[in-house]
Amino acid sequence: MNVRETVANAAGAGKPEAPAPQIAALVARARAAQQAFEFAGQATLDTAAAAAAWAIMEPGRNRELAELAVRDTGLGNADDKFRKNYRKTLGLLRDLHGKKTCGVIARDEATGIVEIARAVGVVAAITPSTNPAATPANKIINALKCGNAVIVAPSPKGYGACEALIGFIHAQFAKAGLDPALVQMLPAPVDKTATAALMREADLVVATGSQANVRMAYASGTPAFGVGAGNVASIVTRTANLRDAAHKIAASKTFDYATSCSSENSVVIDEAVYDAMLHELAACGGVLLDAQQKAQLQAAMWTDGKLSSRCTAKSAVQIARAAGLEEVATHEKSAFLMVEESGFGAAHPFSGEKLAPVLTVYRARDFGAAADIVRSLYAYMGAGHSVGLHTEDPHEAVTLGSTLPVARVIVNQAHCFATGGNFDNGLPFSLSMGCGTWGRNNFSDNLGFRQYLNITRVAYPIAEHVPELDTLLGDYFRRFGQ
């Protein structure tokens, strides 16, 4: 995610300037609406969340948003965005269904603790150009479910899709008698000054996108959840079902032209199955480039060390043509490009996040060496996010989860679908993945409704029980003395 379009950089040092009157007015409207909405009851909160969900899920509106997103940003493809808008929202509705997010939500008679869900207030939702409808919708639905108002700061390129989405939401709100001030967005043109002002005035910031966005959120002085950089690697072991692994990696690598931070950027293959796995990937549309072709591709994809927009989130054919690889572009099965690599870091740009259907291939002598390669990749970029694993040995997944700097280990699944929640795994549906302290984040979950709540705890008295010292320190005393 660190290579995604930057909406804004941190404001200058010193005392923050007062927000522009227009931003202050947006926040004031949101705050007034939220203060009434918060105590309207669970049924009203659920209605608001449902209205926002249906605004993006209805097929006609969904298609319009998907096509508008691609037209304005030039990133990804409309058919995949259509599917993403629907499935991610359907999955979020599944996760929220029946969840209590206001009033008393838990009682523990043993501890005498009663938990009460409380809204956080006005949420500033910072969203990227890669998902200009799906990510705002996800944040808006979560915020409303928890009794909050939300103001979106979209990426400049994604402004049109976000504006259309919020228009659709307001139309649904009108039918349900809900205040449109609960969901607003920054006025155009979105710039770093307006985004920084919104962050300072809001009660919570949820930032998805570039690492500049995340750093600005953390520096805003407002409580914030931000996500880490993506650079996902998947390991293919000698016990893996190679055909299944290849199909899943190919599906993940090509979906929406790899706009997702959860799309594989590298695959690390055990040398015992290296050639066979490359054969299976080729059967799925992967084209392995030779050294000269790799050099041409590198020159096209990076300019002065930065990813070029002419290759970002484009099809393999478009990227091949941009690199002057006409023989690859005309290959009838060119779905994604593959390059072999052995190094890591800025001097080896293919070891980083590419946001394109380009897959870097590493050879490992065994499982331990494969884990070491992934560790080296994440030392450069992507620490904390997740790792894929294709294997028949379930214990290997626990080994990776216990030793690699990752918040998720995705086993025998198409990574970009699975990491953000899917209907065949138990992870919450989300488009924002926390990467823990490894990724400079303050959480390691998939961003969900719990991050949009405060919890008040009522503590009633219970029967006193003071433990004996020997119960707690007896083992230590017996081993080491007092």
C-alpha positions in Angstrom: 0.0 0.0 0.0 3.0 2.3 0.4 3.1 2.8 -3.4 -0.6 3.8 -3.8 -1.6 7.2 -4.8 -0.9 9.8 -2.1 -3.8 11.9 -1.1 -1.9 14.0 1.3 1.4 14.3 3.3 1.6 15.3 6.9 1.0 18.9 7.6 4.0 21.1 8.6 5.4 21.1 12.1 4.1 23.6 14.7 0.7 24.6 15.8 -2.0 23.2 13.4 -3.9 25.9 11.4 -7.6 26.2 12.0 -9.7 24.1 9.5 -11.2 25.9 6.6 -14.7 27.0 7.3 -16.1 24.6 4.8 -14.5 21.6 6.5 -15.6 22.9 9.9 -19.2 23.2 8.6 -19.1 19.6 7.3 -18.0 18.3 10.7 -20.5 20.4 12.6 -23.3 19.0 10.4 -22.1 15.5 10.9 -21.7 15.9 14.7 -25.3 17.3 15.1 -26.7 14.4 13.0 -24.6 11.8 14.9 -25.6 13.0 18.3 -29.3 12.2 17.5 -28.5 9.1 15.5 -26.4 7.4 18.2 -29.4 7.0 20.6 -32.0 6.1 17.9 -31.8 2.4 18.8 -30.4 -0.7 17.2 -33.1 -1.0 14.5 -32.3 2.5 13.2 -28.6 1.8 13.2 -29.2 -1.5 11.3 -31.5 0.3 8.8 -28.8 2.9 8.1 -26.2 0.2 7.5 -28.5 -1.7 5.2 -29.4 1.4 3.2 -25.7 2.1 2.6 -25.1 -1.5 1.6 -27.9 -1.7 -0.9 -26.8 1.6 -2.4 -23.7 -0.1 -3.7 -25.0 -3.7 -4.1 -28.0 -3.1 -6.4 -26.8 -4.3 -9.8 -27.5 -1.2 -11.9 -25.8 1.1 -9.4 -23.0 -1.3 -8.8 -22.2 -1.5 -12.5 -22.2 2.3 -12.8 -19.8 2.6 -9.9 -17.5 -0.1 -11.2 -17.3 1.5 -14.7 -16.9 5.0 -13.3 -14.1 3.8 -11.0 -12.1 2.4 -13.9 -12.9 5.4 -16.2 -11.7 7.9 -13.7 -8.7 6.1 -12.1 -7.5 4.0 -15.0 -6.9 1.2 -12.5 -8.3 -2.3 -12.7 -11.2 -3.6 -14.7 -14.9 -3.0 -14.3 -16.1 -6.6 -14.2 -13.9 -7.5 -11.2 -14.8 -4.2 -9.4 -18.5 -5.1 -9.9 -17.9 -8.5 -8.2 -15.7 -6.9 -5.5 -18.3 -4.3 -4.7 -21.0 -7.0 -4.3 -19.1 -9.7 -2.5 -17.2 -7.6 -0.1 -20.4 -5.8 0.9 -22.4 -9.0 1.2 -19.7 -10.5 3.4 -19.7 -7.4 5.6 -23.5 -7.7 6.0 -23.0 -11.3 7.0 -20.5 -10.3 9.7 -22.7 -7.5 11.0 -26.0 -9.5 10.9 -27.5 -9.7 14.4 -24.5 -8.0 16.1 -25.5 -5.6 18.9 -23.7 -2.3 18.6 -25.6 0.0 21.0 -26.7 -0.3 24.6 -25.7 -3.3 26.8 -23.9 -5.9 24.7 -22.5 -8.2 27.4 -22.9 -9.2 31.1 -20.6 -11.3 33.1 -22.0 -12.3 36.5 -18.8 -13.8 37.7 -16.8 -10.6 37.3 -19.7 -8.2 37.8 -18.8 -6.4 34.5 -21.5 -5.0 32.1 -20.3 -3.8 28.7 -22.1 -1.0 26.9 -21.4 -0.2 23.3 -20.9 3.5 22.5 -20.3 5.3 19.3 -17.0 7.0 18.6 -18.6 10.1 17.0 -17.5 11.5 13.6 -15.3 9.2 11.6 -12.9 10.6 9.0 -12.6 7.8 6.3 -9.5 8.1 4.1 -9.8 6.0 1.0 -7.6 5.0 -1.9 -7.9 5.2 -5.7 -7.6 1.5 -6.1 -11.1 0.8 -4.5 -12.9 4.1 -4.8 -16.3 2.6 -4.1 -15.8 -0.6 -2.2 -13.6 0.8 0.5 -15.7 3.9 1.2 -18.8 1.7 1.4 -17.1 -0.7 3.8 -16.1 2.1 6.1 -19.5 3.8 5.9 -21.5 0.7 6.7 -19.3 -0.1 9.7 -19.5 3.4 11.0 -23.3 3.6 10.6 -23.8 0.2 12.2 -22.1 1.6 15.3 -24.0 4.8 15.5 -21.4 7.1 14.0 -21.4 9.8 11.3 -18.7 9.5 8.6 -17.0 12.0 6.3 -15.0 10.5 3.4 -11.7 11.9 2.1 -11.4 10.1 -1.3 -8.4 10.0 -3.5 -8.6 12.7 -6.2 -8.8 10.2 -9.0 -11.5 8.3 -7.1 -13.6 11.3 -6.3 -16.3 10.7 -9.0 -17.0 7.2 -7.9 -17.2 8.2 -4.2 -19.5 11.1 -5.0 -21.8 8.8 -6.9 -21.8 6.3 -4.1 -22.7 8.9 -1.5 -25.5 10.2 -3.8 -26.9 6.7 -4.0 -26.7 6.3 -0.2 -28.5 9.6 0.3 -31.3 8.4 -2.0 -31.7 5.3 0.2 -31.6 7.4 3.3 -34.4 9.6 1.9 -36.6 6.4 1.7 -35.7 5.4 5.2 -36.1 8.9 6.8 -32.4 9.2 7.7 -30.4 12.3 7.9 -28.0 12.7 4.9 -25.5 14.6 7.1 -24.6 11.2 8.6 -22.6 10.4 5.4 -20.7 13.2 3.7 -17.4 13.7 1.7 -14.8 16.4 1.3 -15.6 18.9 -1.4 -13.5 18.9 -4.6 -10.6 19.4 -5.0 -9.4 17.1 -2.3 -6.0 18.2 -1.1 -3.7 17.6 1.8 -4.8 20.7 3.7 -8.5 19.7 3.7 -7.7 16.1 4.5 -5.4 17.1 7.4 -8.1 19.5 8.7 -10.7 16.8 8.6 -8.4 14.4 10.5 -7.8 17.0 13.2 -11.5 17.7 13.7 -12.9 14.2 13.6 -13.2 11.8 16.6 -11.6 8.9 14.8 -9.6 8.4 11.6 -9.6 5.2 9.6 -6.9 5.5 6.8 -6.5 3.1 3.9 -4.1 3.8 1.1 -0.6 5.1 0.9 1.8 5.0 3.8 1.8 8.9 3.6 -1.9 8.8 4.4 -1.3 6.5 7.3 1.5 8.5 8.7 -0.6 11.7 8.4 -3.4 9.9 10.2 -1.2 8.9 13.1 0.3 12.4 13.3 -3.1 14.1 13.2 -3.6 14.2 17.0 -6.8 12.2 16.5 -7.1 8.5 17.4 -6.4 6.6 14.2 -6.4 3.2 12.6 -4.1 2.9 9.6 -3.0 0.0 7.5 0.5 -1.3 6.6 2.2 -1.8 3.2 1.3 -4.7 1.0 3.9 -7.0 -0.7 2.4 -10.5 -0.2 4.4 -13.6 -0.9 3.1 -17.1 -1.2 5.1 -20.3 -0.5 4.6 -23.5 -2.6 6.0 -26.5 -0.8 6.9 -29.9 -2.3 3.8 -31.4 -0.9 1.4 -28.9 -2.5 -1.3 -29.7 -5.0 0.5 -27.8 -7.8 -2.4 -27.5 -10.2 -4.7 -26.2 -7.5 -2.0 -23.8 -6.2 -1.4 -22.4 -9.6 -5.0 -21.8 -10.4 -5.5 -20.0 -7.1 -2.4 -17.9 -7.4 -3.3 -17.0 -11.0 -6.9 -16.0 -10.0 -5.6 -13.9 -7.2 -2.8 -12.3 -9.2 -5.0 -11.2 -12.1 -8.2 -10.1 -10.2 -8.8 -6.4 -10.9 -5.4 -6.3 -12.4 -3.7 -6.7 -9.0 -5.0 -3.5 -7.4 -5.5 -5.4 -4.1 -2.7 -5.1 -1.4 -3.5 -8.8 -0.9 -2.6 -9.9 -4.4 0.6 -12.0 -4.5 3.7 -10.1 -5.5 6.0 -13.0 -5.2 5.8 -16.8 -5.2 8.5 -18.8 -3.4 8.7 -22.4 -4.8 10.5 -25.4 -3.3 13.2 -26.4 -5.8 11.9 -30.0 -5.7 8.7 -28.8 -7.6 10.1 -25.6 -9.1 9.9 -26.6 -12.8 6.6 -28.4 -12.4 5.0 -25.4 -10.6 6.3 -23.0 -13.4 4.6 -25.4 -15.9 1.3 -25.2 -14.0 1.5 -21.4 -13.7 2.2 -21.2 -17.5 -0.9 -23.3 -18.1 -2.9 -20.7 -16.1 -1.7 -17.8 -18.3 1.7 -17.0 -16.8 4.4 -16.0 -19.2 8.0 -16.4 -17.9 10.3 -13.6 -19.2 13.9 -14.1 -20.0 16.7 -11.8 -18.7 16.4 -9.3 -21.5 12.6 -9.2 -21.3 12.8 -8.7 -17.6 15.2 -5.7 -18.1 12.8 -4.2 -20.5 9.9 -4.7 -18.2 11.8 -3.2 -15.3 12.6 -0.1 -17.3 8.9 0.3 -18.2 7.5 -0.3 -14.7 9.8 2.0 -12.7 11.0 5.5 -13.3 13.6 6.9 -10.9 12.7 4.1 -8.5 8.9 4.9 -8.6 6.2 2.8 -10.1 5.0 4.1 -13.4 1.3 4.8 -13.8 1.3 3.4 -17.3 1.9 -0.1 -15.9 0.0 0.1 -12.6 -3.2 -2.0 -12.4 -3.2 -2.6 -16.2 -3.6 -5.9 -18.0 -0.6 -8.1 -18.8 -1.0 -7.3 -22.5 -1.0 -3.5 -21.8 2.1 -3.8 -19.6 3.9 -6.0 -22.2 3.2 -3.4 -24.9 4.4 -0.6 -22.7 7.6 -2.5 -22.2 8.0 -3.2 -26.0 7.4 -6.9 -25.5 5.1 -7.3 -28.5 5.8 -11.0 -28.7 4.5 -11.4 -25.1 1.5 -9.0 -25.7 0.3 -11.2 -28.6 0.7 -14.4 -26.7 -2.8 -15.9 -26.7 -2.7 -16.8 -23.0 -0.9 -13.8 -21.5 -2.8 -13.3 -18.2 0.2 -12.4 -16.0 3.9 -11.9 -16.4 6.6 -13.8 -14.4 10.2 -12.8 -13.7 12.8 -14.9 -11.8 14.6 -13.1 -8.9 17.1 -13.9 -6.2 17.7 -10.5 -4.6 15.8 -8.2 -2.3 15.5 -4.4 -1.7 15.5 -1.3 -3.7 18.2 -2.6 -6.1 15.8 -5.4 -7.0 12.5 -3.6 -7.6 10.7 -6.8 -8.5 11.0 -7.8 -4.9 8.6 -5.1 -3.9 4.9 -4.4 -4.4 4.0 -3.9 -8.0 0.2 -3.4 -8.2 0.2 -5.1 -11.5 -0.3 -8.7 -12.8 3.5 -9.3 -12.6 4.6 -12.2 -10.4 8.2 -12.5 -9.0 9.4 -16.1 -8.7 12.0 -17.3 -6.1 13.5 -20.7 -5.9 14.0 -22.2 -2.4 16.0 -25.3 -1.4 13.4 -26.3 1.2 10.6 -25.0 3.5 13.0 -23.3 5.9 14.8 -21.5 3.1 11.4 -20.5 1.6 10.5 -18.9 5.0 13.9 -17.1 5.0 13.2 -15.7 1.6 9.8 -14.3 2.7 11.5 -12.8 5.8 13.9 -11.0 3.5 11.1 -9.8 1.3 9.3 -8.4 4.3 12.4 -6.8 5.7 12.2 -4.7 2.5 8.5 -4.2 2.2 5.2 -5.7 3.5 6.0 -6.7 7.1 3.0 -7.6 9.1 0.5 -8.1 6.3 0.2 -11.8 5.5 1.8 -14.8 3.8 0.2 -17.5 1.6 1.0 -21.1 1.9 0.2 -24.0 -0.4 1.0 -27.3 1.3 -0.4 -30.6 2.5 1.3 -30.2 5.9 -0.9 -28.1 8.2 1.9 -27.7 10.8 3.9 -25.6 8.4 1.2 -22.9 8.6 1.6 -22.7 12.4 5.4 -22.5 12.0 5.1 -19.5 9.6 2.6 -17.9 12.0 5.0 -18.3 14.9 8.1 -17.1 13.2 7.4 -14.7 10.3 6.3 -11.0 10.9 2.8 -11.5 9.6 -0.7 -11.0 11.0 -2.3 -13.7 8.7 -1.2 -17.0 7.2 -3.5 -18.0 4.3 -3.5 -21.7 3.7 -4.4 -23.3 0.3 -6.5 -20.3 -0.8 -6.5 -17.6 -3.4 -4.8 -14.9 -1.4 -6.4 -11.7 -2.5 -9.9 -13.2 -1.9 -9.1 -14.9 1.4 -7.1 -12.3 3.3 -10.0 -9.8 3.5 -12.5 -12.4 4.4 -14.3 -14.9 2.2 -17.2 -17.2 2.5 -14.9 -20.2 2.8 -12.9 -18.9 5.7 -13.5 -17.3 9.0 -11.7 -14.0 8.6 -13.9 -10.9 8.8 -14.7 -9.2 5.5 -12.7 -6.0 5.1 -10.7 -4.0 2.6 -8.3 -2.7 5.3 -5.8 -5.0 6.9 -4.0 -4.1 10.1 -0.4 -5.2 10.1 0.5 -4.9 13.8 3.7 -3.3 15.0 5.6 -5.1 12.3 3.8 -2.8 9.8 3.9 0.2 12.1 0.2 -0.2 12.9 -1.6 -0.3 16.3 -3.8 -3.3 15.4 -3.4 -6.6 13.5 -7.0 -7.5 12.8 -9.0 -7.0 9.6 -10.5 -3.6 10.2 -14.1 -4.2 11.3 -17.0 -2.8 13.3 -15.2 -3.2 16.6 -12.8 -0.5 15.6 -15.7 1.9 15.3 -16.9 1.4 18.9 -16.1 2.6 22.3 -16.9 0.2 25.1 -18.0 1.5 28.5 -17.7 -1.0 31.4 -19.8 -0.9 34.5 -18.1 -2.7 37.4 -20.5 -4.0 40.2 -19.0 -5.3 43.4 -18.5 -9.1 43.7 -17.3 -11.3 46.6 -13.7 -10.5 47.4 -11.2 -13.2 46.7 -7.5 -12.5 47.5 -5.2 -15.3 46.2 -2.5 -16.8 48.4 1.0 -15.6 47.5 2.2 -19.2 47.1 -0.5 -19.9 44.5 1.0 -17.2 42.3 4.8 -17.4 43.1 5.2 -20.8 44.7 6.7 -22.4 41.6 9.2 -19.6 41.3 10.2 -19.8 45.0 10.6 -23.6 44.8 12.9 -23.3 41.7 14.9 -20.3 42.6 14.3 -19.5 46.3 13.0 -16.3 47.9 
